[in-house]
């Protein structure tokens, strides 16, 4: 049984704050307020992982909560920008490509027995995509002329991230487990 404090750890509370920030983003329409929410959400996205590692309170729950909070926030922002006419539909699709592929990958991993044992961790291309998404969001509000190049760059790195993760899973499926290596 998992200790309740694991769920209520400071890193998990920081991750969970992005759900409230998503609602906050939808509730405000002034550019300075939206910029502030984006900056705070970006900070929490990087701070929660750092805090979890520093306090040594990483957990499966936190590892799941963080990307779900990220995707919820990103989806809320993209939908709001679409509704406001600040993003084109193809911009939205490109910005959400990695997130959709991650969701598909998660469902596949839950249904393919040999993938269940492989630990899912953030990898650098995915972190770059997240940084590009937030940069594109800020660009929508502060420098619209840079939106399309940032969206295209985000899409390219999303393809790299998806490929990187797929290749990692392929390599891990054939890697011997610790028990198998010890038994040799």
C-alpha positions, 0 to 999 in steps of 0.5 A: 500500500502506498503512503498517502504522503507520497501522493501529497509530496511537494513535487506532486503538488507542484505538478498538480498545480498545472491543472489549476493553471490550465483553468486559470489560463482559460479564465483570463484573457488579458495578454499580461495575465496569460503570459504570467500563467504561461511563465508560472506553468513553465517554471512548475514543469521544470521545478517539480522534477528537480524538486523530486530528485533533490528531495528523493521523493520520486514515485510512480504516481508522480511520474504519471501525474507530471506528463498528464498535468503537462498534456492537460495544460498544453491542450487547454492552451491550444484549444483556447488559442484556436477558439481565439483565432490565434492559432491555425488548425495545422499549428494546433495539430503540429503542437499536439503531435508529440502528445498524441503520439505519447498517448498512443504509445501509452495505450500500446505499452499497457496492452503489449505485455513485454512493454509493461516492464520497461520504465518510462522516463522523460528523455531529452528530445521530449523535454525540448518539445515541451520547451518549444511548445511553451516558447510557441505559446509565448510567441502567440501572445508576444511575437506572432511572427515567430509562431510558424517557425516555432511550430515547425521546429516543434513538429520536427523535434516531436518527430525526433522525440517520437522516433527516439522513444520508439527506438529506446523501447525497441532496444529495451525489449531485447536488453537482458534484465538485471536478474538475467545478467546476474544468472549468467 
